């Protein structure tokens, strides 16, 4: 019975799933391996997650690949992560393109190395006209930084006479954040058992459902993804509305 539940595709599939991919280092440490081995194993799960999302009917998949705080990690680890990113894009971009995946990158690009910035731009340009699942890669991303950058752009637009400050509302801010044009995530998943957002999609996740998975990211396989989708199906999303009479007590 458990197996059947794991493999079943939920009836109410979330349009947008965002994942905080956590636990690569702990996965490697538990096996006596260098942290880099955990990151490489995590890349394999990225491929599987994209395929699983597409099969389940998810239209947008956002992956927290590298946060603006991750630069504080040891230089050797950061260097390895940049190498893995270069390898992933160069090796997998053609396959993603063949599978009709649209690649979009969010985060601050001004401070990253020119060759990585060029690779990210290439991934977006090459897949722009595809029509399949949209893979949003959050790289050098921090939600607070995103909101600061969006605020600066709004202020500049007001000063330039392009925007009336009296008309600024939630839709205005949503049009200036990195995910403009992408629907807010219905479901946010975090692996490794940790239960926090870690500066990820703070604006966009206001009404998201959260599922915290105990498994480490390299162990987050197709069955685990479907378990998270099944849990989403059990949730009652009311967006602040008053419960209807047939809702269970405590809903």
ABEGO torsion letter per residue (X at the ends): XAAAAAABBBABBBABBBBBBBGAAAAAAAAGBBAAAAAAAAAAAAAAAAAAAAAAGBABBBBBABBAAAAABBAAAAAAAAAAAAAAAAAAAAAAAAAGBBBBBBEBAAABBAAAAAAAAAAAAAAAABABBBBBBBBGBBAAAAAAAAAAAAAAAAAAGABBAAABBAAAAAAABAABGBBBBABBBBBGGBBBAGGBGAAAAAABBBBBBABBAAABBAAAAAAAAAAAAABBBAGGBBBBAABBBGX
